[in-house]
Every structure is written in structure tokens, then in C-alpha cells.
């Protein structure tokens, strides 16, 4: 199903024949793209990455070196997975017990960033443009635009779509220092002005 001339892959990468890889995607050294994966357009898959069976990655997803993306994970467009990010797909794994029929879904929404060495437990949703700090252990769903870090990860603020921490005034308004876009904090939800 994949068309080798529509994407670039290093000669050491292993790519299953039945996965789909969109045009413009690059796959680097020693990565393994397993059966039934769907990888969008213009993605970058770093060195030593494992994309397990049936994983779905949207367009322009960046997967840094040594990341493990296991069955049940869906990453929407423009997601950033930092070096050595790890997903899980079973809450109670045991070597001697096969639980492949119990994989839980994990959804990473558009534009979210997962920092280096973060661990994402299964069965949760990471909201749009959320920002997961390096080394965080994420055990529950994360709100859109939320900044979370720590073990277990807790919310410590809000982030803009450009990746800057937002500082809301008394009226619940903040401006991204880079994009100059305005955000509003309303009942523990961030909304960007249109």
C-alpha cells in the first residue's frame, strides 16, 4: 500500500508493506513502521522509532529519536513527540497474560507538544495545543492549551499555539508574545480570538 517514491526512508528502516505513508514524509535510521499504520503527509520520523501496528499519525507530525508509539495511539495533525516519548496501551500489563484485546485508545489532538522523556498512560486525551513538559508522567486527560509537567503531571498554566506560556490579566485575557494573538480564559477553558 505504501508508495516508496512518495516518501523518503533510510535503508536501515523497516516498513511493513500494508501501511500507508503520505508524500513528503521522512523516515530515518533504524526505525520500524509496523503493519497497518497510517502516517500522514510531511511527517518526520526520527532514528530508532517504533510505530506499532494500527497507529495513526496525522499530517506534519514530528517524531523525535527513540520514541515508542504503541497500538491504540492516534496523533492528529501538527503533533510534536519529543525524544524518547513513550506511550502505553495496557493499564495492568503482565508478561504471562495476553491482553492484546484490551488495548486502550489514546488521542493526541492537533498541535499538542509532548516533551522529551514524557510517558503517556493509555486511555486518555491530550487536548489541542496542550504542552507536556519534559519527563512528565501523564496519568489523566489534559485540557486544550494546558501546560502540564511533573510526576504525576499536574497543570501549571496555559500555552499559546506558538508554544509560549500565557499570562492572563484580571479580565481573563492574554496575548502570545510571538504571534500577538489574543486568548481568553473562560471557566477553566482557553479560547483564541478569531
C-alpha positions in Angstrom: 0.0 0.0 0.0 2.8 2.4 0.7 4.4 4.0 -2.4 8.2 4.2 -1.9 8.8 7.1 -4.2 6.3 9.4 -2.4 8.3 9.5 0.8 11.9 9.1 1.9 13.2 6.3 4.1 16.7 5.4 5.2 17.9 2.0 4.0 18.0 0.7 7.6 14.3 1.5 8.3 11.9 -1.4 8.3 8.5 -0.6 6.8 5.6 -3.0 6.5 4.1 -3.3 3.1 0.5 -2.8 4.2 1.0 0.6 5.9 0.2 4.0 4.3 2.8 6.7 4.3 1.9 10.1 2.9 4.0 12.0 0.4 6.8 14.2 1.8 7.3 12.1 4.9 10.9 11.2 6.0 11.8 8.1 8.0 15.3 7.9 9.5 17.8 5.3 10.6 16.7 2.1 12.3 13.0 3.0 12.6 10.3 0.3 12.4 6.9 1.1 10.9 4.7 -1.9 11.6 1.7 -3.4 9.9 -1.5 -1.3 9.3 0.0 2.1 10.3 -1.3 5.2 8.7 1.2 8.1 8.6 0.2 11.4 7.0 2.0 13.8 4.7 5.2 15.7 5.5 5.9 13.8 8.8 9.4 13.4 10.2 10.1 10.0 11.9 13.5 10.2 13.7 16.0 7.5 14.4 15.2 4.3 16.3 11.4 5.0 16.4 8.9 2.2 16.8 5.4 2.8 15.3 3.3 -0.2 16.4 0.5 -1.8 14.3 -2.5 0.3 13.5 -1.1 3.6 14.8 -2.4 6.7 13.1 -0.3 9.8 12.7 -1.8 12.9 11.0 0.0 15.4 8.7 3.2 17.2 9.7 3.7 15.1 12.9 7.3 15.3 14.2 8.5 12.2 16.0 12.0 12.6 17.5 14.6 9.9 18.1 13.8 6.8 20.3 10.1 7.3 20.5 7.7 4.3 21.0 4.2 4.8 19.7 2.1 1.7 20.6 -1.1 0.3 19.1 -4.1 2.4 20.1 -2.5 5.8 19.7 -3.8 8.4 17.4 -1.9 11.7 16.8 -3.7 14.4 14.9 -2.0 17.0 12.6 1.0 19.0 13.8 1.7 17.0 16.9 5.3 17.1 18.3 6.7 14.0 20.1 10.0 14.8 21.8 12.9 12.5 22.1 12.2 9.2 24.0 8.5 9.8 24.5 6.7 6.6 25.4 3.1 5.7 25.2 1.4 2.7 26.9 -1.6 0.8 25.8 -2.4 -1.5 28.8 -3.0 -0.3 32.4 -2.1 -3.6 34.0 0.5 -5.5 31.8 1.7 -8.9 32.8 4.2 -10.9 30.7 2.4 -14.2 31.1 -1.1 -12.7 30.3 -2.1 -11.7 26.7 -4.2 -8.6 26.8 -4.0 -7.6 23.2 -7.8 -7.4 23.0 -7.8 -4.8 25.9 -5.6 -2.1 24.3 -6.9 1.3 25.3 -7.1 4.3 22.9 -5.0 7.4 23.4 -5.7 10.5 21.4 -3.3 13.4 21.0 -5.1 16.3 19.5 -3.9 18.8 16.9 -0.8 20.9 17.7 0.0 19.3 21.0 3.6 19.0 22.2 4.9 16.1 24.3 8.3 16.9 25.8 11.4 14.7 25.9 11.1 11.5 28.0 7.4 12.1 28.9 5.3 9.0 29.5 1.7 8.9 28.4 -0.5 6.4 30.1 -3.2 4.9 27.9 -6.9 5.7 27.7 -6.6 9.5 27.8 -6.9 12.5 25.6 -4.2 15.2 25.2 -6.1 18.4 24.2 -5.4 20.7 21.2 -2.1 22.7 21.7 -1.5 21.2 25.1 2.1 21.3 26.2 3.5 18.3 28.2 6.8 19.2 29.9 9.9 17.0 29.7 9.9 13.9 31.9 6.2 14.3 32.8 4.2 11.2 33.6 0.7 11.9 32.3 -1.9 9.8 34.0 -5.1 11.6 33.1 -6.6 13.7 30.2 -5.2 17.1 29.6 -7.2 20.2 28.6 -6.6 22.1 25.4 -3.8 24.7 25.7 -2.9 23.4 29.2 0.7 23.3 30.4 1.4 20.2 32.5 4.5 18.7 34.0 5.8 16.6 36.9 5.2 13.1 38.1 2.3 12.7 38.2 1.8 15.5 35.7 -0.3 18.5 37.0 -1.4 21.6 35.3 0.8 24.7 35.8 -0.7 27.1 33.4 -1.7 27.7 29.8 0.2 27.8 26.5 -0.4 29.6 23.2 -0.4 27.9 19.8 3.1 29.2 19.3 4.3 27.5 22.5 4.6 30.4 24.8 3.2 30.5 28.4 0.1 32.7 28.6 -0.2 35.1 31.5 -3.9 36.2 31.9 -4.8 39.6 33.3 -7.7 40.2 35.7 -10.1 40.3 32.7 -9.0 36.8 31.7 -7.2 38.0 28.6 -3.6 37.1 27.4 -1.5 37.8 24.3 1.0 35.5 22.8 4.3 37.4 22.7 5.3 35.9 19.3 2.1 35.7 17.3 0.3 38.6 19.1 -2.9 36.5 19.1 -5.3 37.1 21.9 -6.6 34.3 24.2 -9.4 34.3 26.7 -9.7 32.2 29.9 -13.4 31.4 30.5 -14.5 28.9 33.1 -11.2 27.0 33.0 -11.1 26.9 29.2 -8.9 28.8 26.8 -10.3 30.2 23.7 -8.3 32.0 21.0 -9.9 35.2 19.5 -10.8 34.7 15.8 
